[in-house]
Amino acid sequence: MNKMMSGFRKGATFIEYALLAGLVAIVVATTAMLFGDKLKELFSSTGDQTGKVTEEVKKVDLTKGFQNSAQGNKGNTK
């Protein structure tokens, strides 16, 4: 009897997880349908801003700052 209940519990656990996974899938699909356009707009604007920052960073000459700080630190080593 105990072995039979053990097998029953394993099957019930599997069904519980399957139902939970189905519920999560439904929630994700519904959310995507309701907020899809807003999310697309959000990610598009974020991507545009990232592109602008990348272009600004490419314009900056970082080697001058590194050379100056390297020369300034030569006498400060202890």
PAKEVO-60857 format. One record per atom (N, C-alpha, C): residue number from 1; x, y, z; atom name; chain. Coordinates in nm, 4 decimals, decimal comma, always signed. Layout:
<r nr="NUM" u="X" v="Y" w="Z" atom="CA" kette="A"/>
...
This chain:
<r nr="1" u="+0,0815" v="-0,1187" w="+0,0000" atom="N" kette="A"/>
<r nr="1" u="+0,0000" v="+0,0000" w="+0,0000" atom="CA" kette="A"/>
<r nr="1" u="+0,0865" v="+0,1261" w="+0,0000" atom="C" kette="A"/>
<r nr="2" u="+0,1937" v="+0,1232" w="+0,0785" atom="N" kette="A"/>
<r nr="2" u="+0,2804" v="+0,2383" w="+0,0893" atom="CA" kette="A"/>
<r nr="2" u="+0,3496" v="+0,2669" w="-0,0435" atom="C" kette="A"/>
<r nr="3" u="+0,3937" v="+0,1602" w="-0,1157" atom="N" kette="A"/>
<r nr="3" u="+0,4574" v="+0,1786" w="-0,2461" atom="CA" kette="A"/>
<r nr="3" u="+0,3600" v="+0,2376" w="-0,3464" atom="C" kette="A"/>
<r nr="4" u="+0,2348" v="+0,1951" w="-0,3388" atom="N" kette="A"/>
<r nr="4" u="+0,1340" v="+0,2469" w="-0,4304" atom="CA" kette="A"/>
<r nr="4" u="+0,1108" v="+0,3963" w="-0,4057" atom="C" kette="A"/>
<r nr="5" u="+0,1078" v="+0,4389" w="-0,2835" atom="N" kette="A"/>
<r nr="5" u="+0,0878" v="+0,5804" w="-0,2509" atom="CA" kette="A"/>
<r nr="5" u="+0,2086" v="+0,6629" w="-0,2952" atom="C" kette="A"/>
<r nr="6" u="+0,3276" v="+0,6047" w="-0,2859" atom="N" kette="A"/>
<r nr="6" u="+0,4492" v="+0,6733" w="-0,3291" atom="CA" kette="A"/>
<r nr="6" u="+0,4444" v="+0,7010" w="-0,4791" atom="C" kette="A"/>
<r nr="7" u="+0,4049" v="+0,6016" w="-0,5578" atom="N" kette="A"/>
<r nr="7" u="+0,3920" v="+0,6197" w="-0,7024" atom="CA" kette="A"/>
<r nr="7" u="+0,2826" v="+0,7178" w="-0,7367" atom="C" kette="A"/>
<r nr="8" u="+0,1751" v="+0,7160" w="-0,6627" atom="N" kette="A"/>
<r nr="8" u="+0,0649" v="+0,8094" w="-0,6842" atom="CA" kette="A"/>
<r nr="8" u="+0,1126" v="+0,9521" w="-0,6594" atom="C" kette="A"/>
<r nr="9" u="+0,1904" v="+0,9723" w="-0,5560" atom="N" kette="A"/>
<r nr="9" u="+0,2387" v="+1,1059" w="-0,5215" atom="CA" kette="A"/>
<r nr="9" u="+0,3323" v="+1,1598" w="-0,6284" atom="C" kette="A"/>
<r nr="10" u="+0,4172" v="+1,0720" w="-0,6839" atom="N" kette="A"/>
<r nr="10" u="+0,5078" v="+1,1161" w="-0,7907" atom="CA" kette="A"/>
<r nr="10" u="+0,4288" v="+1,1606" w="-0,9127" atom="C" kette="A"/>
<r nr="11" u="+0,3245" v="+1,0864" w="-0,9468" atom="N" kette="A"/>
<r nr="11" u="+0,2407" v="+1,1241" w="-1,0600" atom="CA" kette="A"/>
<r nr="11" u="+0,1678" v="+1,2549" w="-1,0344" atom="C" kette="A"/>
<r nr="12" u="+0,1212" v="+1,2717" w="-0,9128" atom="N" kette="A"/>
<r nr="12" u="+0,0514" v="+1,3949" w="-0,8777" atom="CA" kette="A"/>
<r nr="12" u="+0,1463" v="+1,5141" w="-0,8850" atom="C" kette="A"/>
<r nr="13" u="+0,2693" v="+1,4955" w="-0,8404" atom="N" kette="A"/>
<r nr="13" u="+0,3674" v="+1,6033" w="-0,8460" atom="CA" kette="A"/>
<r nr="13" u="+0,3949" v="+1,6431" w="-0,9906" atom="C" kette="A"/>
<r nr="14" u="+0,4081" v="+1,5444" w="-1,0788" atom="N" kette="A"/>
<r nr="14" u="+0,4306" v="+1,5729" w="-1,2203" atom="CA" kette="A"/>
<r nr="14" u="+0,3145" v="+1,6534" w="-1,2775" atom="C" kette="A"/>
<r nr="15" u="+0,1940" v="+1,6124" w="-1,2473" atom="N" kette="A"/>
<r nr="15" u="+0,0758" v="+1,6831" w="-1,2975" atom="CA" kette="A"/>
<r nr="15" u="+0,0712" v="+1,8251" w="-1,2420" atom="C" kette="A"/>
<r nr="16" u="+0,1059" v="+1,8418" w="-1,1158" atom="N" kette="A"/>
<r nr="16" u="+0,1076" v="+1,9759" w="-1,0566" atom="CA" kette="A"/>
<r nr="16" u="+0,2066" v="+2,0668" w="-1,1289" atom="C" kette="A"/>
<r nr="17" u="+0,3271" v="+2,0148" w="-1,1565" atom="N" kette="A"/>
<r nr="17" u="+0,4266" v="+2,0941" w="-1,2271" atom="CA" kette="A"/>
<r nr="17" u="+0,3821" v="+2,1248" w="-1,3704" atom="C" kette="A"/>
<r nr="18" u="+0,3188" v="+2,0295" w="-1,4358" atom="N" kette="A"/>
<r nr="18" u="+0,2696" v="+2,0520" w="-1,5719" atom="CA" kette="A"/>
<r nr="18" u="+0,1617" v="+2,1601" w="-1,5735" atom="C" kette="A"/>
<r nr="19" u="+0,0714" v="+2,1562" w="-1,4764" atom="N" kette="A"/>
<r nr="19" u="-0,0324" v="+2,2598" w="-1,4682" atom="CA" kette="A"/>
<r nr="19" u="+0,0286" v="+2,3966" w="-1,4385" atom="C" kette="A"/>
<r nr="20" u="+0,1272" v="+2,3990" w="-1,3510" atom="N" kette="A"/>
<r nr="20" u="+0,1943" v="+2,5248" w="-1,3189" atom="CA" kette="A"/>
<r nr="20" u="+0,2668" v="+2,5812" w="-1,4412" atom="C" kette="A"/>
<r nr="21" u="+0,3348" v="+2,4959" w="-1,5161" atom="N" kette="A"/>
<r nr="21" u="+0,4044" v="+2,5402" w="-1,6374" atom="CA" kette="A"/>
<r nr="21" u="+0,3044" v="+2,5931" w="-1,7404" atom="C" kette="A"/>
<r nr="22" u="+0,1906" v="+2,5266" w="-1,7529" atom="N" kette="A"/>
<r nr="22" u="+0,0868" v="+2,5742" w="-1,8448" atom="CA" kette="A"/>
<r nr="22" u="+0,0321" v="+2,7093" w="-1,8029" atom="C" kette="A"/>
<r nr="23" u="+0,0116" v="+2,7273" w="-1,6745" atom="N" kette="A"/>
<r nr="23" u="-0,0376" v="+2,8551" w="-1,6236" atom="CA" kette="A"/>
<r nr="23" u="+0,0632" v="+2,9674" w="-1,6490" atom="C" kette="A"/>
<r nr="24" u="+0,1896" v="+2,9394" w="-1,6270" atom="N" kette="A"/>
<r nr="24" u="+0,2942" v="+3,0393" w="-1,6529" atom="CA" kette="A"/>
<r nr="24" u="+0,2965" v="+3,0753" w="-1,8010" atom="C" kette="A"/>
<r nr="25" u="+0,2834" v="+2,9766" w="-1,8879" atom="N" kette="A"/>
<r nr="25" u="+0,2821" v="+3,0020" w="-2,0321" atom="CA" kette="A"/>
<r nr="25" u="+0,1643" v="+3,0906" w="-2,0707" atom="C" kette="A"/>
<r nr="26" u="+0,0488" v="+3,0661" w="-2,0120" atom="N" kette="A"/>
<r nr="26" u="-0,0697" v="+3,1478" w="-2,0413" atom="CA" kette="A"/>
<r nr="26" u="-0,0483" v="+3,2912" w="-1,9938" atom="C" kette="A"/>
<r nr="27" u="+0,0079" v="+3,3079" w="-1,8757" atom="N" kette="A"/>
<r nr="27" u="+0,0327" v="+3,4424" w="-1,8224" atom="CA" kette="A"/>
<r nr="27" u="+0,1329" v="+3,5169" w="-1,9103" atom="C" kette="A"/>
<r nr="28" u="+0,2396" v="+3,4506" w="-1,9515" atom="N" kette="A"/>
<r nr="28" u="+0,3405" v="+3,5149" w="-2,0372" atom="CA" kette="A"/>
<r nr="28" u="+0,2793" v="+3,5537" w="-2,1710" atom="C" kette="A"/>
<r nr="29" u="+0,2010" v="+3,4659" w="-2,2314" atom="N" kette="A"/>
<r nr="29" u="+0,1389" v="+3,4955" w="-2,3609" atom="CA" kette="A"/>
<r nr="29" u="+0,0405" v="+3,6115" w="-2,3487" atom="C" kette="A"/>
<r nr="30" u="-0,0398" v="+3,6126" w="-2,2429" atom="N" kette="A"/>
<r nr="30" u="-0,1363" v="+3,7209" w="-2,2228" atom="CA" kette="A"/>
<r nr="30" u="-0,0648" v="+3,8535" w="-2,2001" atom="C" kette="A"/>
<r nr="31" u="+0,0398" v="+3,8512" w="-2,1204" atom="N" kette="A"/>
<r nr="31" u="+0,1163" v="+3,9728" w="-2,0944" atom="CA" kette="A"/>
<r nr="31" u="+0,1808" v="+4,0245" w="-2,2226" atom="C" kette="A"/>
<r nr="32" u="+0,2343" v="+3,9359" w="-2,3027" atom="N" kette="A"/>
<r nr="32" u="+0,2958" v="+3,9765" w="-2,4287" atom="CA" kette="A"/>
<r nr="32" u="+0,1929" v="+4,0391" w="-2,5217" atom="C" kette="A"/>
<r nr="33" u="+0,0723" v="+3,9841" w="-2,5242" atom="N" kette="A"/>
<r nr="33" u="-0,0321" v="+4,0408" w="-2,6094" atom="CA" kette="A"/>
<r nr="33" u="-0,0766" v="+4,1777" w="-2,5589" atom="C" kette="A"/>
<r nr="34" u="-0,0890" v="+4,1934" w="-2,4279" atom="N" kette="A"/>
<r nr="34" u="-0,1371" v="+4,3200" w="-2,3728" atom="CA" kette="A"/>
<r nr="34" u="-0,0319" v="+4,4306" w="-2,3775" atom="C" kette="A"/>
<r nr="35" u="+0,0932" v="+4,3956" w="-2,3475" atom="N" kette="A"/>
<r nr="35" u="+0,1971" v="+4,4971" w="-2,3358" atom="CA" kette="A"/>
<r nr="35" u="+0,3026" v="+4,4878" w="-2,4446" atom="C" kette="A"/>
<r nr="36" u="+0,2782" v="+4,4113" w="-2,5477" atom="N" kette="A"/>
<r nr="36" u="+0,3769" v="+4,3889" w="-2,6530" atom="CA" kette="A"/>
<r nr="36" u="+0,4243" v="+4,5158" w="-2,7193" atom="C" kette="A"/>
<r nr="37" u="+0,3319" v="+4,6045" w="-2,7550" atom="N" kette="A"/>
<r nr="37" u="+0,3702" v="+4,7281" w="-2,8229" atom="CA" kette="A"/>
<r nr="37" u="+0,4516" v="+4,8189" w="-2,7311" atom="C" kette="A"/>
<r nr="38" u="+0,4134" v="+4,8260" w="-2,6052" atom="N" kette="A"/>
<r nr="38" u="+0,4883" v="+4,9089" w="-2,5093" atom="CA" kette="A"/>
<r nr="38" u="+0,6287" v="+4,8538" w="-2,4879" atom="C" kette="A"/>
<r nr="39" u="+0,6395" v="+4,7209" w="-2,4772" atom="N" kette="A"/>
<r nr="39" u="+0,7708" v="+4,6605" w="-2,4592" atom="CA" kette="A"/>
<r nr="39" u="+0,8589" v="+4,6814" w="-2,5819" atom="C" kette="A"/>
<r nr="40" u="+0,7990" v="+4,6709" w="-2,6987" atom="N" kette="A"/>
<r nr="40" u="+0,8745" v="+4,6936" w="-2,8224" atom="CA" kette="A"/>
<r nr="40" u="+0,9264" v="+4,8366" w="-2,8257" atom="C" kette="A"/>
<r nr="41" u="+0,8416" v="+4,9307" w="-2,7891" atom="N" kette="A"/>
<r nr="41" u="+0,8819" v="+5,0719" w="-2,7852" atom="CA" kette="A"/>
<r nr="41" u="+0,9936" v="+5,0939" w="-2,6835" atom="C" kette="A"/>
<r nr="42" u="+0,9806" v="+5,0322" w="-2,5670" atom="N" kette="A"/>
<r nr="42" u="+1,0822" v="+5,0455" w="-2,4625" atom="CA" kette="A"/>
<r nr="42" u="+1,2173" v="+4,9924" w="-2,5091" atom="C" kette="A"/>
<r nr="43" u="+1,2188" v="+4,8728" w="-2,5663" atom="N" kette="A"/>
<r nr="43" u="+1,3453" v="+4,8153" w="-2,6107" atom="CA" kette="A"/>
<r nr="43" u="+1,4019" v="+4,8901" w="-2,7303" atom="C" kette="A"/>
<r nr="44" u="+1,3170" v="+4,9416" w="-2,8168" atom="N" kette="A"/>
<r nr="44" u="+1,3661" v="+5,0189" w="-2,9309" atom="CA" kette="A"/>
<r nr="44" u="+1,4329" v="+5,1476" w="-2,8849" atom="C" kette="A"/>
<r nr="45" u="+1,3696" v="+5,2183" w="-2,7915" atom="N" kette="A"/>
<r nr="45" u="+1,4290" v="+5,3433" w="-2,7438" atom="CA" kette="A"/>
<r nr="45" u="+1,5574" v="+5,3156" w="-2,6658" atom="C" kette="A"/>
<r nr="46" u="+1,5602" v="+5,2065" w="-2,5907" atom="N" kette="A"/>
<r nr="46" u="+1,6819" v="+5,1700" w="-2,5186" atom="CA" kette="A"/>
<r nr="46" u="+1,7943" v="+5,1383" w="-2,6164" atom="C" kette="A"/>
<r nr="47" u="+1,7629" v="+5,0669" w="-2,7222" atom="N" kette="A"/>
<r nr="47" u="+1,8623" v="+5,0355" w="-2,8246" atom="CA" kette="A"/>
<r nr="47" u="+1,9122" v="+5,1598" w="-2,8949" atom="C" kette="A"/>
<r nr="48" u="+1,8217" v="+5,2534" w="-2,9235" atom="N" kette="A"/>
<r nr="48" u="+1,8621" v="+5,3788" w="-2,9874" atom="CA" kette="A"/>
<r nr="48" u="+1,9564" v="+5,4575" w="-2,8975" atom="C" kette="A"/>
<r nr="49" u="+1,9241" v="+5,4658" w="-2,7696" atom="N" kette="A"/>
<r nr="49" u="+2,0091" v="+5,5391" w="-2,6756" atom="CA" kette="A"/>
<r nr="49" u="+2,1458" v="+5,4714" w="-2,6610" atom="C" kette="A"/>
<r nr="50" u="+2,1466" v="+5,3399" w="-2,6596" atom="N" kette="A"/>
<r nr="50" u="+2,2726" v="+5,2665" w="-2,6510" atom="CA" kette="A"/>
<r nr="50" u="+2,3591" v="+5,2949" w="-2,7728" atom="C" kette="A"/>
<r nr="51" u="+2,2976" v="+5,2999" w="-2,8888" atom="N" kette="A"/>
<r nr="51" u="+2,3706" v="+5,3324" w="-3,0115" atom="CA" kette="A"/>
<r nr="51" u="+2,4300" v="+5,4725" w="-3,0074" atom="C" kette="A"/>
<r nr="52" u="+2,3540" v="+5,5685" w="-2,9545" atom="N" kette="A"/>
<r nr="52" u="+2,4042" v="+5,7057" w="-2,9434" atom="CA" kette="A"/>
<r nr="52" u="+2,5225" v="+5,7134" w="-2,8481" atom="C" kette="A"/>
<r nr="53" u="+2,5129" v="+5,6459" w="-2,7360" atom="N" kette="A"/>
<r nr="53" u="+2,6229" v="+5,6460" w="-2,6387" atom="CA" kette="A"/>
<r nr="53" u="+2,7462" v="+5,5796" w="-2,6988" atom="C" kette="A"/>
<r nr="54" u="+2,7265" v="+5,4704" w="-2,7720" atom="N" kette="A"/>
<r nr="54" u="+2,8380" v="+5,4015" w="-2,8357" atom="CA" kette="A"/>
<r nr="54" u="+2,9096" v="+5,4932" w="-2,9331" atom="C" kette="A"/>
<r nr="55" u="+2,8347" v="+5,5680" w="-3,0126" atom="N" kette="A"/>
<r nr="55" u="+2,8955" v="+5,6604" w="-3,1080" atom="CA" kette="A"/>
<r nr="55" u="+2,9725" v="+5,7718" w="-3,0365" atom="C" kette="A"/>
<r nr="56" u="+2,9196" v="+5,8210" w="-2,9260" atom="N" kette="A"/>
<r nr="56" u="+2,9896" v="+5,9250" w="-2,8499" atom="CA" kette="A"/>
<r nr="56" u="+3,1183" v="+5,8711" w="-2,7881" atom="C" kette="A"/>
<r nr="57" u="+3,1154" v="+5,7487" w="-2,7395" atom="N" kette="A"/>
<r nr="57" u="+3,2347" v="+5,6882" w="-2,6807" atom="CA" kette="A"/>
<r nr="57" u="+3,3417" v="+5,6676" w="-2,7869" atom="C" kette="A"/>
<r nr="58" u="+3,3016" v="+5,6307" w="-2,9073" atom="N" kette="A"/>
<r nr="58" u="+3,3981" v="+5,6103" w="-3,0157" atom="CA" kette="A"/>
<r nr="58" u="+3,4686" v="+5,7398" w="-3,0526" atom="C" kette="A"/>
<r nr="59" u="+3,4053" v="+5,8540" w="-3,0300" atom="N" kette="A"/>
<r nr="59" u="+3,4645" v="+5,9834" w="-3,0646" atom="CA" kette="A"/>
<r nr="59" u="+3,5717" v="+6,0263" w="-2,9642" atom="C" kette="A"/>
<r nr="60" u="+3,5679" v="+5,9736" w="-2,8445" atom="N" kette="A"/>
<r nr="60" u="+3,6591" v="+6,0164" w="-2,7388" atom="CA" kette="A"/>
<r nr="60" u="+3,7931" v="+5,9453" w="-2,7548" atom="C" kette="A"/>
<r nr="61" u="+3,9018" v="+6,0230" w="-2,7427" atom="N" kette="A"/>
<r nr="61" u="+4,0363" v="+5,9666" w="-2,7485" atom="CA" kette="A"/>
<r nr="61" u="+4,0800" v="+5,9344" w="-2,6062" atom="C" kette="A"/>
<r nr="62" u="+4,0700" v="+5,8098" w="-2,5694" atom="N" kette="A"/>
<r nr="62" u="+4,1001" v="+5,7687" w="-2,4329" atom="CA" kette="A"/>
<r nr="62" u="+4,2497" v="+5,7521" w="-2,4074" atom="C" kette="A"/>
<r nr="63" u="+4,3301" v="+5,7414" w="-2,5118" atom="N" kette="A"/>
<r nr="63" u="+4,4729" v="+5,7170" w="-2,4917" atom="CA" kette="A"/>
<r nr="63" u="+4,5421" v="+5,8349" w="-2,4250" atom="C" kette="A"/>
<r nr="64" u="+4,4979" v="+5,9559" w="-2,4503" atom="N" kette="A"/>
<r nr="64" u="+4,5601" v="+6,0729" w="-2,3869" atom="CA" kette="A"/>
<r nr="64" u="+4,5433" v="+6,0671" w="-2,2356" atom="C" kette="A"/>
<r nr="65" u="+4,4253" v="+6,0333" w="-2,1909" atom="N" kette="A"/>
<r nr="65" u="+4,4007" v="+6,0252" w="-2,0479" atom="CA" kette="A"/>
<r nr="65" u="+4,4838" v="+5,9167" w="-1,9826" atom="C" kette="A"/>
<r nr="66" u="+4,5012" v="+5,8036" w="-2,0505" atom="N" kette="A"/>
<r nr="66" u="+4,5804" v="+5,6948" w="-1,9946" atom="CA" kette="A"/>
<r nr="66" u="+4,7284" v="+5,7306" w="-1,9924" atom="C" kette="A"/>
<r nr="67" u="+4,7756" v="+5,7978" w="-2,0949" atom="N" kette="A"/>
<r nr="67" u="+4,9173" v="+5,8349" w="-2,0986" atom="CA" kette="A"/>
<r nr="67" u="+4,9489" v="+5,9378" w="-1,9900" atom="C" kette="A"/>
<r nr="68" u="+4,8609" v="+6,0353" w="-1,9719" atom="N" kette="A"/>
<r nr="68" u="+4,8834" v="+6,1362" w="-1,8694" atom="CA" kette="A"/>
<r nr="68" u="+4,8819" v="+6,0757" w="-1,7302" atom="C" kette="A"/>
<r nr="69" u="+4,7895" v="+5,9867" w="-1,7044" atom="N" kette="A"/>
<r nr="69" u="+4,7827" v="+5,9275" w="-1,5719" atom="CA" kette="A"/>
<r nr="69" u="+4,8995" v="+5,8340" w="-1,5487" atom="C" kette="A"/>
<r nr="70" u="+4,9489" v="+5,7678" w="-1,6523" atom="N" kette="A"/>
<r nr="70" u="+5,0632" v="+5,6783" w="-1,6371" atom="CA" kette="A"/>
<r nr="70" u="+5,1885" v="+5,7591" w="-1,6078" atom="C" kette="A"/>
<r nr="71" u="+5,2062" v="+5,8742" w="-1,6739" atom="N" kette="A"/>
<r nr="71" u="+5,3225" v="+5,9583" w="-1,6495" atom="CA" kette="A"/>
<r nr="71" u="+5,3153" v="+6,0219" w="-1,5106" atom="C" kette="A"/>
<r nr="72" u="+5,1982" v="+6,0601" w="-1,4696" atom="N" kette="A"/>
<r nr="72" u="+5,1813" v="+6,1237" w="-1,3404" atom="CA" kette="A"/>
<r nr="72" u="+5,2014" v="+6,0276" w="-1,2250" atom="C" kette="A"/>
<r nr="73" u="+5,1847" v="+5,9006" w="-1,2465" atom="N" kette="A"/>
<r nr="73" u="+5,1968" v="+5,8025" w="-1,1387" atom="CA" kette="A"/>
<r nr="73" u="+5,3372" v="+5,7460" w="-1,1242" atom="C" kette="A"/>
<r nr="74" u="+5,4302" v="+5,7811" w="-1,2148" atom="N" kette="A"/>
<r nr="74" u="+5,5643" v="+5,7224" w="-1,2084" atom="CA" kette="A"/>
<r nr="74" u="+5,6364" v="+5,7589" w="-1,0796" atom="C" kette="A"/>
<r nr="75" u="+5,6231" v="+5,8831" w="-1,0364" atom="N" kette="A"/>
<r nr="75" u="+5,6938" v="+5,9250" w="-0,9168" atom="CA" kette="A"/>
<r nr="75" u="+5,6189" v="+5,8929" w="-0,7898" atom="C" kette="A"/>
<r nr="76" u="+5,4979" v="+5,8474" w="-0,7989" atom="N" kette="A"/>
<r nr="76" u="+5,4155" v="+5,8251" w="-0,6797" atom="CA" kette="A"/>
<r nr="76" u="+5,4158" v="+5,6817" w="-0,6312" atom="C" kette="A"/>
<r nr="77" u="+5,4978" v="+5,5959" w="-0,6889" atom="N" kette="A"/>
<r nr="77" u="+5,4976" v="+5,4561" w="-0,6456" atom="CA" kette="A"/>
<r nr="77" u="+5,5756" v="+5,4421" w="-0,5161" atom="C" kette="A"/>
<r nr="78" u="+5,5226" v="+5,3682" w="-0,4224" atom="N" kette="A"/>
<r nr="78" u="+5,5908" v="+5,3492" w="-0,2931" atom="CA" kette="A"/>
<r nr="78" u="+5,6070" v="+5,2034" w="-0,2656" atom="C" kette="A"/>
